[in-house]
Amino acid sequence: MRLRKARHHLLIAAIAAVSLSFLAAIGSTSAVEERARPARGADADILQQARKALDEGKKTFRFDTFGDEAFWGDSLKLHQAIAGAANGGVGDGLTPHEALAVGLKVDVDALPGSLKSDLRHGRVNLDDPATTLALLRLNAVVGVTGFFERNGAQTLRSVGIQCALCHSTVDDSFAAGIGSRLDGWANRDLDVGQIINLAPDLSVVNALLGVSDQTTRAVVTSWGPGKFDAELFLDGQNSPTLIPPAFGLAGVNLHTWTGWGSVSHWNAFVANLEMHGKGRFWDPRLNDASQFPIAAANGFGNLNPDLSPDDDRITPKLADLHFYQLAIPAPAPPDDSFDHAAAKRGDVLFSGKAKCNSCHVEPLWTEPGWNLHTPAEVGIDELQADRAPDRRYRTSPLGGLWTHTKGGFYHDGRFATLPDVVDHYDAFLNLGLTAAEKSDLVEYLKSLPD
């Protein structure tokens, strides 16, 4: 009797297992069919819009000047310094070697095969500004557009910049500074101040800051590679910050070191107030003359209120630009760039004893929500925080840290290495981490977002 009952139970169990397997197979097949079935109706509209937004956003990120050539070319006359007197400009001109030395990058995929061959065999003069002009004509200088005379002449008549100037680099696959584009990566080689200093005429900048030409040039050349002071034109102070990456931002609330706003806010801010494109911008916080005296005096809180929509070169581009940037993932590190076993131990520490996950919440690596902290909560001074509306520091996402170690960590690079960052929090939060635990935690940080 017991044997018969046991066989009965086994039979029921077998039937149940087969049924579950069959149902799972049906579900799996349905899922496959759903993925394979062509999208229709609203789904098709969404996919079509997403593809269009990605394409247009990438184009804007890489190539759109927003009309800022009126500032960099017409006002600052930077194009004249690039061309040099021998090519219709002024001075010695900017050679490719000099351009690479200040951190400008060359997109190898924009070069014709014959030119790549000549470069490989040393048949291109990289000490001639004419070669720089040739690269600009090919649209091969990352983040920079050259505008040439329309009558067929080779004279450079203006120059403009794009988002990619600061927030893209190349993979050096062809040579140092020459390779395929890496959008979203911080260009920590770029010396923005030295590039500004090339401009023959900084009178509009001098007038805005209310200082002499000599002072302006001394300020911008003090920044060094990988740094830029976005608030200089708002408050007149000089405290540059590191160029941050523009990848891994999907789901992240606030952008920039001090949390000025969302990605779309900062795109509008930079395109209008830093790149000096032609558009509309609204942020009444800039009307605070005590915190932002230059911005308030120049009406930056409500820029170009009467600009015709037909003349707005920025606002129509913001939605697609935002979409593209949010689609750029934080890049995974090379497999041999960190100790995998140590990283696994560090993962446990990250969410446990080291308390990192309290703020850098996985997988966003920042807080979901209002991700700002007072200087006292971070254990650093308030200098840069006080230059932003909320007077706080953002919890920076950690994905892809390995791509921007040059220049240090935190907004101003005050911590030269990741071990320095870990040491800071170990002391500030009284974590009591051992030397081995600190090492494991660093390996885990190097592995993100692996």
C-alpha positions as CSV (number, residue, x, y, z in Angstrom):
1,M,0.0,0.0,0.0
2,R,2.7,2.4,1.0
3,L,4.7,1.4,-2.2
4,R,1.6,2.0,-4.4
5,K,1.1,5.5,-2.7
6,A,4.7,6.4,-3.2
7,R,4.5,5.4,-6.9
8,H,1.4,7.5,-7.2
9,H,3.1,10.5,-5.7
10,L,6.1,10.1,-8.0
11,L,3.8,9.9,-11.0
12,I,2.1,13.1,-9.9
13,A,5.4,14.8,-9.4
14,A,6.6,13.7,-12.8
15,I,3.5,15.0,-14.5
16,A,3.8,18.3,-12.7
17,A,7.4,18.6,-13.7
18,V,6.6,17.9,-17.4
19,S,3.7,20.4,-17.2
20,L,5.9,23.1,-15.7
21,S,8.5,22.5,-18.4
22,F,5.9,22.7,-21.1
23,L,4.4,25.9,-19.7
24,A,7.9,27.4,-19.4
25,A,8.6,26.5,-23.0
26,I,5.4,28.1,-24.1
27,G,6.3,31.2,-22.2
28,S,9.8,31.2,-23.6
29,T,8.5,30.7,-27.1
30,S,6.0,33.5,-26.6
31,A,8.8,35.8,-25.4
32,V,10.9,35.0,-28.4
33,E,8.0,35.5,-30.8
34,E,7.3,38.8,-29.1
35,R,10.8,40.0,-29.6
36,A,10.8,38.8,-33.2
37,R,7.4,40.2,-34.1
38,P,7.7,43.6,-36.0
39,A,6.6,46.5,-33.9
40,R,3.3,48.0,-34.8
41,G,1.2,51.0,-33.8
42,A,2.4,52.9,-30.8
43,D,5.3,50.5,-30.3
44,A,6.6,51.2,-33.8
45,D,6.3,54.9,-33.2
46,I,8.3,54.7,-30.0
47,L,11.1,52.7,-31.7
48,Q,11.2,55.0,-34.6
49,Q,11.4,58.1,-32.3
50,A,14.1,56.5,-30.2
51,R,16.3,55.7,-33.3
52,K,15.8,59.2,-34.6
53,A,16.6,60.8,-31.3
54,L,19.8,58.7,-30.9
55,D,20.9,59.6,-34.4
56,E,20.1,63.3,-34.1
57,G,21.5,63.5,-30.5
58,K,24.8,61.9,-31.6
59,K,25.0,64.4,-34.5
60,T,24.4,67.3,-32.1
61,F,26.9,66.1,-29.5
62,R,29.6,65.6,-32.1
63,F,29.1,68.3,-34.6
64,D,26.7,71.1,-33.6
65,T,28.2,74.5,-32.6
66,F,24.9,76.0,-31.8
67,G,26.1,79.1,-33.6
68,D,28.9,79.7,-31.2
69,E,31.3,80.5,-34.0
70,A,30.0,84.1,-33.6
71,F,31.9,84.1,-30.3
72,W,34.9,81.9,-30.8
73,G,35.5,83.1,-34.4
74,D,34.0,86.5,-34.9
75,S,34.7,87.9,-31.4
76,L,37.7,86.1,-30.2
77,K,39.2,85.5,-33.7
78,L,40.5,82.2,-32.6
79,H,40.5,81.0,-36.2
80,Q,43.1,83.6,-37.1
81,A,45.5,82.2,-34.5
82,I,44.9,78.6,-35.7
83,A,45.5,79.5,-39.4
84,G,48.6,81.7,-38.9
85,A,49.8,84.5,-41.1
86,A,51.0,82.2,-43.8
87,N,47.3,81.0,-44.3
88,G,45.5,84.3,-44.0
89,G,45.5,84.5,-40.2
90,V,47.9,86.0,-37.6
91,G,51.0,84.7,-35.9
92,D,52.7,81.4,-36.3
93,G,49.5,79.3,-36.5
94,L,48.6,76.1,-34.7
95,T,50.4,73.0,-35.9
96,P,49.0,69.4,-35.4
97,H,51.8,68.7,-32.9
98,E,50.8,71.8,-30.9
99,A,47.1,70.9,-31.2
100,L,47.8,67.5,-29.8
101,A,49.9,69.0,-27.0
102,V,47.0,71.0,-25.7
103,G,44.8,67.9,-25.7
104,L,42.9,68.2,-29.0
105,K,42.1,64.9,-30.6
106,V,41.8,63.6,-34.1
107,D,39.0,61.3,-35.3
108,V,40.8,58.7,-37.4
109,D,37.5,57.5,-38.9
110,A,37.2,60.9,-40.6
111,L,40.5,60.5,-42.4
112,P,40.7,59.1,-46.0
113,G,42.8,56.0,-46.5
114,S,45.4,57.9,-48.4
115,L,46.0,60.3,-45.6
116,K,46.2,57.5,-43.0
117,S,48.8,55.8,-45.2
118,D,50.8,59.0,-45.5
119,L,50.6,59.5,-41.7
120,R,51.9,56.0,-41.1
121,H,54.9,56.5,-43.4
122,G,55.8,60.0,-42.0
123,R,54.8,61.8,-45.2
124,V,52.6,64.4,-43.4
125,N,54.1,67.5,-42.0
126,L,52.7,67.8,-38.5
127,D,54.6,71.0,-37.8
128,D,52.7,72.9,-40.5
129,P,49.5,74.9,-39.6
130,A,48.3,74.1,-43.1
131,T,47.9,70.5,-42.0
132,T,45.7,71.6,-39.1
133,L,43.5,73.4,-41.6
134,A,43.3,70.2,-43.7
135,L,42.2,68.2,-40.7
136,L,39.5,70.9,-40.0
137,R,38.3,70.7,-43.5
138,L,37.8,66.9,-43.0
139,N,35.9,67.6,-39.8
140,A,38.4,65.4,-38.1
141,V,39.3,67.5,-35.1
142,V,37.1,66.2,-32.2
143,G,34.9,69.0,-30.9
144,V,36.0,71.7,-33.3
145,T,34.5,72.9,-36.5
146,G,36.3,75.1,-39.0
147,F,34.3,77.3,-41.3
148,F,35.9,78.1,-44.6
149,E,35.2,80.7,-47.3
150,R,32.3,79.7,-49.4
151,N,33.8,80.9,-52.7
152,G,36.1,77.9,-52.9
153,A,39.0,79.6,-51.2
154,Q,40.9,77.7,-48.5
155,T,40.8,80.6,-46.0
156,L,39.5,79.7,-42.6
157,R,36.9,82.4,-41.8
158,S,35.6,81.2,-38.4
159,V,35.7,78.4,-35.9
160,G,33.2,76.9,-33.4
161,I,33.2,74.2,-30.7
162,Q,30.9,71.3,-29.7
163,C,30.0,69.3,-26.7
164,A,32.6,66.7,-27.8
165,L,35.4,69.1,-27.2
166,C,35.4,68.4,-23.5
167,H,33.3,65.3,-23.2
168,S,34.9,63.0,-25.8
169,T,38.3,61.6,-26.5
170,V,39.7,58.9,-28.8
171,D,41.1,55.4,-28.2
172,D,44.6,56.2,-29.5
173,S,44.2,53.2,-31.9
174,F,46.2,55.0,-34.6
175,A,48.6,57.0,-32.6
176,A,48.6,59.1,-29.4
177,G,45.7,61.5,-29.7
178,I,44.5,59.9,-33.0
179,G,41.9,57.2,-33.0
180,S,38.2,56.4,-32.9
181,R,35.8,58.5,-30.9
182,L,34.9,57.7,-27.3
183,D,31.8,59.8,-26.6
184,G,31.1,60.7,-23.0
185,W,34.7,60.2,-21.9
186,A,36.2,63.2,-20.1
187,N,39.1,64.7,-22.0
188,R,41.5,65.1,-19.2
189,D,44.3,66.0,-21.6
190,L,42.4,69.1,-22.9
191,D,43.9,72.4,-21.8
192,V,40.9,74.7,-22.3
193,G,42.7,77.7,-20.8
194,Q,45.7,77.4,-23.2
195,I,43.3,77.2,-26.2
196,I,41.4,80.3,-25.0
197,N,44.8,82.0,-24.6
198,L,45.5,81.5,-28.3
199,A,42.7,83.9,-29.2
200,P,44.1,87.2,-30.5
201,D,41.1,89.2,-29.1
202,L,39.7,88.6,-25.6
203,S,38.2,92.0,-25.2
204,V,34.6,90.7,-24.8
205,V,35.8,88.4,-22.0
206,N,37.8,91.1,-20.4
207,A,34.8,93.4,-20.4
208,L,32.6,90.7,-18.9
209,L,35.0,90.0,-16.1
210,G,36.0,93.7,-15.7
211,V,39.7,92.9,-15.7
212,S,42.7,93.5,-18.0
213,D,43.7,91.3,-20.9
214,Q,46.7,90.2,-18.9
215,T,44.6,89.2,-16.0
216,T,42.2,87.2,-18.1
217,R,45.1,85.3,-19.8
218,A,46.8,84.6,-16.4
219,V,43.5,83.2,-15.0
220,V,42.7,80.8,-17.9
221,T,46.3,79.6,-18.3
222,S,46.4,78.7,-14.6
223,W,43.7,76.0,-15.0
224,G,45.9,73.3,-16.5
225,P,44.9,70.2,-18.4
226,G,41.5,68.6,-17.8
227,K,40.1,71.6,-15.9
228,F,37.6,74.4,-16.6
229,D,35.9,77.0,-14.5
230,A,32.3,77.1,-15.6
231,E,31.3,79.6,-12.9
232,L,34.0,82.1,-13.7
233,F,31.6,84.0,-16.0
234,L,29.0,84.0,-13.3
235,D,30.8,85.1,-10.1
236,G,34.3,86.2,-11.3
237,Q,36.1,83.8,-9.0
238,N,38.8,81.4,-10.2
239,S,38.4,77.9,-8.9
240,P,38.5,75.4,-11.9
241,T,37.1,71.9,-11.6
242,L,37.9,68.7,-13.5
243,I,36.0,68.0,-16.7
244,P,33.6,65.2,-15.7
245,P,32.5,62.3,-17.9
246,A,29.1,62.4,-19.6
247,F,28.4,58.7,-19.6
248,G,26.4,56.5,-17.2
249,L,23.9,59.3,-16.5
250,A,20.7,57.4,-17.1
251,G,18.6,57.5,-13.9
252,V,21.0,60.1,-12.3
253,N,19.1,63.1,-11.1
254,L,21.5,66.0,-10.9
255,H,24.5,66.7,-13.2
256,T,27.8,68.5,-12.5
257,W,30.0,68.4,-9.4
258,T,27.7,70.7,-7.4
259,G,24.3,69.7,-8.7
260,W,23.2,72.7,-10.8
261,G,20.5,70.6,-12.4
262,S,19.6,67.7,-14.7
263,V,21.6,66.8,-17.8
264,S,19.2,68.8,-20.0
265,H,19.6,71.9,-17.7
266,W,23.3,71.7,-17.9
267,N,23.3,71.2,-21.7
268,A,21.2,74.4,-22.0
269,F,23.5,76.2,-19.5
270,V,26.7,75.3,-21.2
271,A,25.5,75.8,-24.8
272,N,24.3,79.3,-24.0
273,L,26.6,80.6,-21.3
274,E,29.9,78.7,-21.8
275,M,30.0,77.8,-25.5
276,H,28.2,81.1,-26.2
277,G,25.8,79.6,-28.7
278,K,22.6,81.3,-29.8
279,G,19.5,80.3,-27.8
280,R,17.2,80.9,-24.9
281,F,18.1,80.2,-21.3
282,W,16.1,80.6,-18.1
283,D,17.4,80.1,-14.5
284,P,16.3,82.9,-12.2
285,R,18.7,81.7,-9.5
286,L,21.4,83.6,-11.5
287,N,19.6,86.8,-10.6
288,D,21.1,86.6,-7.1
289,A,23.6,89.4,-7.4
290,S,25.3,88.5,-4.1
291,Q,26.2,85.0,-5.3
292,F,26.4,85.6,-9.1
293,P,27.3,89.2,-9.6
294,I,28.4,88.9,-13.2
295,A,25.5,86.7,-14.2
296,A,23.0,89.0,-12.6
297,A,24.5,92.2,-14.1
298,N,24.3,90.6,-17.6
299,G,20.8,89.1,-17.4
300,F,22.1,85.5,-17.7
301,G,19.0,84.3,-15.7
302,N,16.8,85.1,-18.6
303,L,18.9,85.1,-21.7
304,N,17.6,86.3,-25.1
305,P,13.9,86.4,-24.0
306,D,12.8,87.9,-27.3
307,L,14.7,85.5,-29.6
308,S,12.6,84.1,-32.4
309,P,12.1,80.4,-32.4
310,D,13.5,80.3,-35.9
311,D,16.7,81.9,-34.7
312,D,17.1,79.6,-31.6
313,R,20.0,77.3,-32.5
314,I,20.0,75.5,-29.1
315,T,16.5,74.7,-27.7
316,P,15.4,72.5,-30.6
317,K,18.4,70.3,-30.1
318,L,18.2,69.7,-26.3
319,A,15.7,66.8,-26.3
320,D,17.7,64.6,-28.7
321,L,21.0,65.6,-27.2
322,H,19.7,64.6,-23.7
323,F,18.4,61.2,-25.1
324,Y,21.8,60.4,-26.7
325,Q,23.8,61.3,-23.6
326,L,21.6,59.1,-21.4
327,A,22.2,56.2,-23.8
328,I,25.9,56.3,-23.4
329,P,26.9,53.6,-20.9
330,A,29.7,53.7,-18.4
331,P,32.4,51.6,-20.1
332,A,33.5,48.4,-18.5
333,P,37.2,48.2,-17.6
334,P,39.7,46.1,-19.4
335,D,39.7,42.6,-17.9
336,D,43.3,42.8,-16.8
337,S,43.1,46.2,-15.2
338,F,42.0,45.0,-11.8
339,D,42.3,42.1,-9.4
340,H,39.1,40.1,-9.8
341,A,39.4,38.2,-6.5
342,A,40.1,41.3,-4.6
343,A,37.2,43.1,-6.3
344,K,34.8,40.5,-5.1
345,R,35.9,41.0,-1.5
346,G,35.7,44.8,-2.1
347,D,32.1,44.4,-3.3
348,V,31.2,43.0,0.1
349,L,33.0,45.9,1.8
350,F,31.3,48.4,-0.4
351,S,27.9,47.5,0.8
352,G,29.0,46.6,4.3
353,K,31.7,47.9,6.5
354,A,32.9,50.7,4.2
355,K,29.3,52.1,3.9
356,C,29.8,53.3,0.3
357,N,26.4,52.0,-0.8
358,S,24.8,54.4,1.6
359,C,25.2,57.1,-0.9
360,H,26.6,55.4,-4.1
361,V,23.6,53.2,-4.5
362,E,24.1,50.3,-6.9
363,P,23.6,50.3,-9.9
364,L,23.2,54.1,-10.3
365,W,26.2,54.6,-8.1
366,T,24.5,57.7,-6.7
367,E,21.4,58.3,-4.7
368,P,18.1,57.8,-6.4
369,G,16.5,61.2,-5.9
370,W,18.0,64.4,-4.7
371,N,21.7,63.3,-4.7
372,L,23.3,66.3,-2.9
373,H,25.2,66.7,0.4
374,T,26.5,69.6,2.4
375,P,30.3,70.0,2.5
376,A,30.2,68.9,6.2
377,E,28.6,65.6,5.2
378,V,31.3,65.0,2.7
379,G,34.2,66.1,5.0
380,I,35.6,68.8,2.7
381,D,35.5,72.6,2.4
382,E,32.6,74.6,1.0
383,L,34.5,76.7,-1.6
384,Q,33.1,75.1,-4.8
385,A,29.7,74.2,-3.2
386,D,29.1,77.9,-2.4
387,R,29.4,78.8,-6.0
388,A,26.3,76.7,-6.9
389,P,22.7,77.5,-6.0
390,D,22.2,74.7,-3.4
391,R,25.6,75.1,-1.9
392,R,26.1,71.3,-1.9
393,Y,28.1,68.6,-3.6
394,R,26.6,65.9,-5.8
395,T,27.2,62.2,-5.1
396,S,29.1,61.5,-8.3
397,P,28.3,58.2,-10.1
398,L,31.2,55.7,-9.9
399,G,30.8,53.8,-13.2
400,G,33.8,54.0,-15.4
401,L,36.1,55.5,-12.8
402,W,39.0,53.8,-14.6
403,T,38.6,56.2,-17.6
404,H,39.2,59.4,-15.8
405,T,41.9,58.8,-13.2
406,K,44.1,61.5,-14.8
407,G,43.9,64.7,-12.8
408,G,42.7,63.1,-9.6
409,F,39.4,62.7,-7.9
410,Y,36.7,64.9,-6.5
411,H,35.7,68.1,-8.3
412,D,39.1,69.7,-8.1
413,G,41.4,66.6,-8.1
414,R,42.3,67.1,-4.5
415,F,42.7,63.3,-4.0
416,A,45.4,62.1,-6.5
417,T,44.5,58.4,-6.3
418,L,41.6,56.1,-5.4
419,P,43.5,55.0,-2.2
420,D,43.6,58.6,-1.2
421,V,39.8,58.8,-1.5
422,V,39.4,55.6,0.6
423,D,41.8,56.9,3.2
424,H,39.7,60.1,3.4
425,Y,36.4,58.4,4.1
426,D,38.1,55.8,6.4
427,A,39.3,58.6,8.6
428,F,36.3,60.9,8.2
429,L,33.7,58.2,9.0
430,N,35.8,56.2,11.4
431,L,35.4,53.1,9.4
432,G,38.4,51.2,10.8
433,L,39.3,49.6,7.5
434,T,42.5,47.5,7.5
435,A,45.1,48.0,4.8
436,A,44.0,44.8,3.1
437,E,40.4,46.0,3.1
438,K,41.3,49.3,1.6
439,S,43.2,47.6,-1.1
440,D,40.2,45.3,-1.9
441,L,37.8,48.3,-2.0
442,V,40.0,50.1,-4.4
443,E,40.1,47.1,-6.7
444,Y,36.3,47.0,-6.6
445,L,36.1,50.7,-7.5
446,K,38.4,50.0,-10.4
447,S,36.1,47.2,-11.7
448,L,32.9,49.3,-12.0
449,P,30.6,48.8,-13.8
450,D,32.0,45.3,-14.5
